[in-house]
């Protein structure tokens, strides 16, 4: 059912506003490409005698167009899921270990004691401490070294960045912890937490693979 809004309340939809709505959330390069293509189409249509209003009607609803563009073009979220790679340098290692945490630098400060308390439920204090250090230092260092030293790109970089992410490390450690639950304890909550993080971890892989497919399809066209 169409909604009829009083003309006094509805501002006229201009090409600029239509494009702002339609390209919302797209990566800058993708948004610029969409704008250029549509503005070129608008100029050609006006030169051929069509009015701007006719062209806007042809373009349709900008929100529906935005949904379609998000499926076909790289979004801001997609860019966050595709790892840009590292340089084999101290600055690259610092980026991997201290600046690239999924939880942010301030989040790690809060996360460390929480993880230590969690792992102490399943491991001895020494093993719990080593697990936390491995999660925040060893795993990102390994991720940095593999991606930088082997100069990984494409699918290989996506898989390494995903497998050696903070989320992946937490899931693996929790799976290991579930094999040795605390004596007399109930591991139902631990299983629920592991399944939740595991689903999120695999969702990130699927989203990254879809983003990679968009990039490869765009490169093939160009």
C-alpha positions in Angstrom: 0.0 0.0 0.0 1.4 3.4 -1.0 1.7 6.1 1.6 0.5 9.5 0.4 2.3 12.3 2.3 0.9 15.8 2.2 2.9 17.9 -0.4 3.6 20.5 2.2 5.5 18.0 4.3 7.5 16.2 1.6 10.6 17.9 0.3 11.4 17.3 -3.3 13.8 14.5 -4.0 16.8 15.8 -5.8 19.5 13.7 -7.6 22.0 14.7 -4.9 19.6 13.5 -2.1 18.8 10.3 -4.0 22.5 9.5 -4.4 23.2 10.2 -0.7 20.5 7.7 0.4 21.3 5.2 -2.3 25.1 5.1 -1.6 24.8 5.2 2.2 27.1 2.6 3.8 29.1 1.8 0.6 32.8 1.9 0.6 34.1 5.3 -0.7 35.3 3.9 -4.0 32.1 2.0 -4.6 30.0 5.0 -3.7 32.0 7.3 -6.1 31.5 4.8 -8.9 27.8 4.6 -8.4 27.5 8.4 -8.3 29.5 8.8 -11.4 27.5 6.2 -13.3 24.1 7.7 -12.3 25.2 11.3 -12.9 26.4 10.4 -16.3 23.0 8.7 -17.0 21.2 11.8 -15.7 23.2 14.1 -18.0 22.5 11.9 -21.0 18.8 11.6 -20.2 18.4 15.4 -19.8 20.3 16.0 -23.0 17.9 13.6 -24.7 14.9 15.7 -23.5 13.9 13.9 -20.3 13.2 15.8 -17.1 15.0 15.3 -13.9 11.7 14.0 -12.3 11.4 11.4 -15.1 14.9 10.2 -14.4 14.3 10.0 -10.6 11.1 7.9 -11.3 13.2 5.6 -13.4 15.8 5.2 -10.7 13.1 4.2 -8.3 13.1 4.2 -4.5 16.6 5.1 -3.2 16.4 2.8 -0.2 15.6 -0.2 -2.4 18.5 0.9 -4.7 20.7 1.0 -1.6 19.8 -2.6 -0.7 20.7 -3.6 -4.2 24.0 -1.7 -4.2 25.0 -3.2 -0.9 24.7 -6.7 -2.4 26.7 -5.8 -5.5 29.3 -3.4 -4.2 31.8 -3.3 -1.3 30.4 -1.8 1.9 32.2 -0.1 4.8 31.5 -3.3 6.8 33.0 -5.4 4.0 36.2 -3.4 4.0 36.5 -4.0 7.8 36.4 -7.7 7.2 39.0 -7.8 4.4 42.5 -7.6 5.9 44.8 -5.0 4.2 47.9 -7.0 5.0 51.1 -6.1 6.9 54.6 -4.9 6.3 57.4 -7.1 7.7 58.5 -4.4 10.1 58.3 -3.4 13.7 55.4 -1.0 12.8 53.6 -3.9 11.2 54.0 -6.1 14.3 52.8 -3.2 16.5 49.7 -2.7 14.3 48.9 -6.5 14.6 49.4 -6.8 18.3 48.5 -3.5 19.9 46.3 -1.6 17.4 44.3 -4.2 15.5 42.5 -6.1 18.3 38.9 -6.7 17.5 38.1 -5.4 20.9 40.1 -2.1 20.6 43.1 -1.1 22.7 40.9 0.0 25.6 38.8 -3.1 25.3 41.8 -5.3 25.8 42.5 -3.7 29.1 39.0 -4.7 30.2 39.1 -8.1 28.5 42.4 -9.4 30.0 41.2 -9.7 33.6 37.8 -11.1 32.4 39.6 -13.8 30.3 41.9 -14.6 33.2 39.0 -15.1 35.5 37.2 -17.2 32.9 40.1 -19.5 32.2 40.9 -20.0 35.9 37.6 -21.8 36.1 39.0 -24.5 33.8 42.8 -24.3 34.1 45.4 -23.7 36.8 46.5 -20.1 37.3 49.7 -20.6 35.3 47.9 -22.2 32.4 45.2 -19.5 32.5 47.9 -16.8 32.4 49.7 -18.4 29.5 46.3 -18.8 27.6 45.6 -15.1 28.0 49.1 -14.1 26.9 48.8 -16.4 23.9 45.5 -14.9 22.9 46.7 -11.3 23.0 50.4 -11.7 22.0 51.3 -14.9 20.3 48.3 -15.3 18.0 48.4 -11.8 16.5 52.2 -12.1 16.2 51.8 -15.3 14.2 49.1 -13.7 12.1 51.4 -10.7 11.3 54.4 -13.0 10.4 52.5 -15.3 8.1 50.7 -12.5 6.2 53.8 -10.3 6.0 56.5 -12.9 5.4 54.5 -14.9 2.9 52.9 -11.8 1.3 49.6 -13.5 1.4 46.7 -12.0 -0.5 43.2 -12.9 -1.7 41.7 -16.1 -0.2 44.8 -17.1 1.7 44.9 -13.8 3.5 41.2 -13.9 4.4 41.6 -17.4 5.9 44.7 -16.7 7.9 43.3 -13.4 9.2 40.1 -15.2 10.2 41.7 -18.3 11.7 44.2 -16.4 13.7 41.8 -13.7 14.9 40.9 -13.0 18.5 37.5 -14.5 18.0 39.0 -17.7 16.7 41.5 -18.0 19.5 38.7 -17.6 22.1 36.6 -20.3 20.5 39.4 -22.7 20.3 40.5 -22.1 23.9 36.9 -22.5 25.1 36.5 -25.7 23.2 39.6 -27.0 24.9 38.3 -25.8 28.3 35.0 -27.7 27.8 36.9 -30.9 27.5 38.1 -30.4 31.1 35.2 -28.7 33.0 35.8 -27.7 36.6 35.1 -30.5 39.1 31.5 -30.5 40.2 30.8 -27.5 37.9 28.1 -27.1 35.3 29.5 -26.4 31.8 26.1 -25.4 30.3 26.9 -21.7 30.3 30.4 -22.4 28.9 28.8 -24.4 26.0 26.4 -21.7 25.3 29.1 -19.1 25.2 31.3 -21.2 23.0 28.4 -21.8 20.5 27.6 -18.1 20.4 31.2 -17.1 19.7 31.6 -19.9 17.3 28.6 -18.8 15.3 29.9 -15.2 15.2 33.3 -16.4 14.2 31.9 -18.4 11.2 29.6 -15.6 10.3 32.6 -13.3 10.0 34.2 -15.9 7.6 31.2 -16.0 5.4 30.9 -12.2 5.3 34.6 -11.9 4.5 34.3 -14.4 1.6 31.3 -12.5 0.2 33.3 -9.3 0.4 36.2 -10.9 -1.3 33.9 -12.1 -4.1 32.7 -8.6 -4.6 36.2 -7.3 -5.0 37.2 -10.0 -7.4 34.1 -9.5 -9.5 34.7 -5.8 -9.6 38.3 -6.3 -10.7 37.3 -8.8 -13.4 34.8 -6.2 -14.8 37.5 -3.5 -14.8 
